[in-house]
Amino acid sequence: MSLTLEALRRVSIFSDLQESAAIQILGRFQVRTFKKDNLIVSQDSPGDALFVLLEGRVKVVLYGENGREIILKLLNAGDFFGEMSILDGEKRSANVIAMEGTTVCSLSREDFIEHLRENPDTAFNILGIMSRRLRYADQLIGNLTLLDVYARLAQVLIDLATEEKDERTSGHWIKKRPTHQDLANMIGTSRETVSRAIGEFQRRGLIHIEGKALILSQTFVEQNFADFD
Ligand code: CMP
């Protein structure tokens, strides 16, 4: 399988590329597939490639003592990862794991750096997304200290629905809801606590589950969870 021009254009960081630059970089990508739970990037390995997610979903994770997993971010089709170690010259900052069958294309460190030097639009797009990721991480740190579990869970669900929102969908949907364990690993709590909170949100009619999807009501999105009990 090889990368097409249309697929490259759907990747937001490359969407502003001139035709000639897009064609030039296209042939340098290598497409690879991974099965669910495969490790794509391993923490502390050298940063030798940038990855663009074409299909599927991955989680960016750290492991604490006793193998406890902390999820920093879920990434979806069109997102990129692996840029940090290339840009700062350090080792990989985290592990990246396929959450389902996943197709990525990778660009070698050298090709990525050359491309950035020649295409400032891509560099600015990457800076914008890195700023957004830092903003999200800042918010997460604040939430861990300031909010209780119900409010942290509500915030993560609202963030996931907001990321998926586009002009074709109305309401607040998470099309492929993460497992309770994944949600727990995103907000630093146990699976049992997440299950209890989800049950409570459902009982109060604030959220609904439909197959793989989770639908948030308008009341849920507007609710102040600071005094939820
Ligand atoms: P790198 O350090 O090369 O390898 C791991 C990758 O995970 C990293 O680049 C980023 O692409 C991604 N990553 C690390 N931390 C975060 C985060 N907080 N949010 C989103 N992506 C991240």
Residues whose N, C-alpha, C, O or C-beta is under 5 A from the ligand:
A	BS01	CMP	V41 G47 V60 L72 K73 F80 F81 G82 E83 M84 S85 I86 K91 R92 S93 A94 R133 A137
